[in-house]
Every structure is written in C-alpha cells, then in structure tokens.
Amino acid sequence: MENSRRIFIKKSALGVAGMTIAGTGMSAKSYGNIIGANDRINVAIVGLGRRLGGFTDPISRKESNVRLMYLCDVMKKQRDNAAERFSKILDYNPMLENDVRRIYNDQRVDAIIDATPDHWHAPGTIYAVQAGKHVYVEKPCSHNPREGELLVECQEKYGKVIQMGNQQRSSLESMEIIKEIHNGAIGVPYKAIAFYSNARGEVPLPRVAPVPEGLDWDLFQGPAPRQQYMHDTWDYNWHWYGWTWGTAETGNNAVHELDIARWALQVSFPERVEVAAGKCHFPDDGWTMYDTMDATWLYPGNKVIKWDGKSRNGYSTYGSDRGTIIFGSDGSVYVDRGGYRLFDRGGRLVRDSRSVDDEGGTALGGGGDMTTRHVVNFFETIRGNQALRAPIDEGVISTHMGHLANISSRIGRGYDVDTRTGQALDREALGLWSREYEQGWEPKI
C-alpha cells in the first residue's frame, strides 16, 4: 500500500492540468467546475460513524439530484452498516471504499462530505480540493491553527466550494434572530455566553492492544505520526486520548455555540484569550484532556465572548444542555437549536420562537432539518444557485477560537492575539500553532 497520498494527487493534478475537453476550448480544470447538463452532483461520504445519519436525507431526497458514488471508511463494519442503511433509501448501490485516496483520484466525483476524525479534517479537505473536489467538512474544520490558515489559502487558490458543518447557520430561527440582532433588536450587542453541559462517563485507560478486526489503522492515522494501536481509540474516544487525533470538547462542541456567539456579535479574531480548565471528574480514568473549561475571548469595541463547557457534569446551568445567550444594550436573546427567546432590558419575555426543526442537543450523531438544509445549501452553492451559509473562512475563525482556548489551557496562561491575523502574540503559544505530520502526508498549498 502507498504510504503517501502524493502519487494520487500528482496523477490527478497532471490529468487536470494537461487535458483539454474536446469542443469546449476549456482545460479540464476549468471544465471540472461545471456540473453536468442535468445538474447532478456525484458525491462521496468519507467517514461513516455517528454523523452518517445527518446525510441520508439530503442525499436521498429527489430534489437534491445527487448520486452517492462512494461510501468510504477505514473500518469494514462501518462501510457495511452504511451500505445497509442506504440500501433502504436508494435504488442503487454506492461503491464501498477503504482508501479515500482512490476517491481523490476518481475524476467523476464532484464533491466529498468529510465526516472523519478531527486530525483528518483539514488535510483531507486540502487533498480533495487539490484533486478537484468541492468539500463539506464537519467541524472543527482544522486540528490546529496553521491548518485553518492553509484551508483559507486552499480555497482562495483553487476556488472550490468548502462548507463547514456548523449546521445551526442553516436554522431558520437562528438566521431570523441573528438578522434582528444585527438590525438592533437588542440595541448594541456586547457580550455572549456560549455553553454546553453533558454527563459523559468514565472512559477506559488506553493500553496497547491488537488492531480491531476490519480496521485499517494506518489509514486511520493518515496525516498523524504513526504509533501503536491503543485499546478503545478508534471509536469516538480518540476525542479524549491526547492531542494526536482530537481537539477536546472545545473543538468538538464549543465550535457550534461559539460560532453563533461570534455571528451575533459580528466579531472576527479576538485581542486576548483567558482560560481556566482542568480534568474534574474520574481522575484515574483514560481521559487525558480537560473535561471542564471556562474561557473568555476579549474583542475590540469592549465586546466579549465566554464559554462555559462541562463535558461530564450534566447540570443545566442556563436551563438547557447547550446554547448561547447574547446581551445587548436594550435586551437579550437566548438561542439554541430549539429556537430563541427575546427579552427586553428588564428581562421580560418579548417573543418565544420554538423551532420546528428536529435536530437536538447533546445526543451523539443523528441529523435533522438543520443538517439537511446545510448540506443542500452546499449542493446548491456548487450549482451556483445559492451562497454558502458557512463558508470556510468563517468556519476557520470560529474553529480558531477553540484552538486559542486549547493552547491557553496547555501553556497555563492567557495571551494576546493579533486581531488582524488571529496569530498568538506569545512564543510558547506559537510553539503549538501546528503539529508534526507523518512524512509524505503534510498538507501543502
């Protein structure tokens, strides 16, 4: 097996650069930006775990006019489960694939939905875009700040559609109230509190173990440096077992709520970040990161965003398990995936808008109306019929907030940030700006 994705990208790039489509006068690269006459989009899903349910509806609905060409995962049972699931809603059988690099090299594929673990998100997106694909990438869109910078450079260079899966940007109620906030519904917004409460349990201590049957451990690791397999790593607990694969809860769930906060306050990069974080539950279990975090980002114009993240304490501090509260000079708004409540400055309820969406809070996986609209928005932007609701440059900034907080927790102090570029103004923080990659897998623009 190839130990590098480069041969695949190289072949694709040569094929694109060196060909001209007969009768069009266009290079294959230019022609590749145009969907066929029937507007059908050929799609591959890469990563068939807990988020798979979010893609069955947008792909199977007739109006989407897409063909699911590939179901790809490094675990055989994930591929088999996905095939069984789609067999009930499609009248054809997508191809099952273990190695995503073969999908990059298939010129028939127009778009990739990337629902892989965090360490694959930015490299996988970059590899796919360089091979001529549009990409819908789940949050967080990057594993570290440098990857976010590379994603923006990649989109600008290749011009492909890249949407991050922060699906609340496609909530009808969220779009409605954010527009009203921007139009002055609560005066001048100055503060937002984003929060998340979950009662995640004890996790096993990692230990060297045989690679599970059906798992391609080498491809699971992909861009990450190679190491021995540790028990219970591949299935979700990679989130908490060190920084090799995951981005902790701040990358896992905070990005959703912080994105709403930043959207409401209309801010970009902060001028400072301060964090208090620690492992407060099950001190002897395998969870190696913090499970509780209070973070503060300070912005120009005396604006502030705060994060109250409790991964393993299910107490609903603000009345629900996740959401965002926005404070303004003339009122406040509580908004979550169930809708919003608008209050005047005296705290009296002005409007209560409960969502008709069926996409909930802290339950793992799933999908729902917001994800369907968000994926369809991705499809329609590829066709030129809509504008992205979560373009990658916006997704990168919201994800960047989580990276800044994670770095602060790791170096044990707050630090200033360049508000123009998002760069940390701290030497030790910059030491965590990127990561080590397996040789030959480094994402490059």
ABEGO torsion letter per residue (X at the ends): XBABAAAAAAAAAAAAAABBBBGAGBBAAAAAABBBAAGBBBBBBBEABAAAAAAAAAAABAAAGBBBABBBBABAAAAAAAAAAAAAABABBBBBBABAAAAAABAABABBBBABBAAAAAAAAAAAAAAGBBBBBBOBABABAAAAAAAAAAAAAAGBBBBBABAAAABAAAAAAAAAAAAGAAEBBABBBBBBBBBBBBBBBBBBBBBBBGBBAAAAAEABBBBBBBBGAABGAAAABEAAABAEAAAAAAAAAAAAAAAAAGBBBBABBBBBBBBABGAABABABBABBBBBBBBBGGBBBBBBBBAABABBAAGBABEBBBBBAAEBBBBBAAEBBBBBAAGBBABBBBBABABBBABBEEEEAAAAAAAAAAAAAAAGABBBABBAAAAAAAAAAAAAAAAAAAAGBBBBBBAAAGBBBBAAAAAAABBBBBBGABBBX
